[in-house]
């Protein structure tokens, strides 16, 4: 429930302040975080390490 509220508040902030450039930045950071999370528990982990 809190996550949904945080998302709504973030989107409202972007609309109000017209900071549309923040959306791709946040998406890239979330994708990198997900990649690191999955890479640590994956048997393919040795192949992800050279990327970072």
LINRAJO-V363263 format. One record per residue. N is the residue number from 1. RES is the residue in one small letter. SS is DSSP state (2 for helix, 1 for strand, 0 for the rest). OMEGA is omega in radians with two decimals (none if undefined). D_LAST is the distance of its C-alpha to the last C-alpha in whole Angstrom. Layout:
[[N,RES,SS,OMEGA,D_LAST] [N,RES,SS,OMEGA,D_LAST]]
This chain:
[[1,x,0,3.14,33] [2,x,2,3.14,32] [3,x,2,3.13,28] [4,x,2,3.12,31] [5,x,2,3.12,32] [6,x,2,3.12,29] [7,x,2,3.13,28] [8,x,2,3.14,32] [9,x,2,3.12,32] [10,x,2,3.13,29] [11,x,2,3.08,30] [12,x,2,3.09,33] [13,x,2,-3.13,32] [14,x,2,3.13,30] [15,x,2,-3.07,33] [16,x,2,-3.06,35] [17,x,2,-3.14,33] [18,x,0,3.12,32] [19,x,0,-3.07,29] [20,x,0,-3.13,28] [21,x,2,-3.13,24] [22,x,2,-3.08,23] [23,x,2,3.11,23] [24,x,2,3.13,20] [25,x,2,-3.14,18] [26,x,2,3.13,19] [27,x,2,3.12,18] [28,x,2,3.12,14] [29,x,2,3.09,14] [30,x,2,3.11,15] [31,x,2,3.09,14] [32,x,2,3.09,10] [33,x,2,3.11,12] [34,x,2,3.12,14] [35,x,2,3.12,11] [36,x,2,3.13,9] [37,x,2,-3.12,13] [38,x,2,-3.13,14] [39,x,2,-3.10,11] [40,x,2,-3.11,12] [41,x,0,-3.07,16] [42,x,0,3.03,16] [43,x,0,3.10,17] [44,x,0,-3.06,14] [45,x,2,-3.13,11] [46,x,2,-3.14,11] [47,x,2,3.12,10] [48,x,2,-3.04,7] [49,x,2,3.12,6] [50,x,0,3.12,5] [51,x,0,-3.10,4] [52,x,0,none,0]]
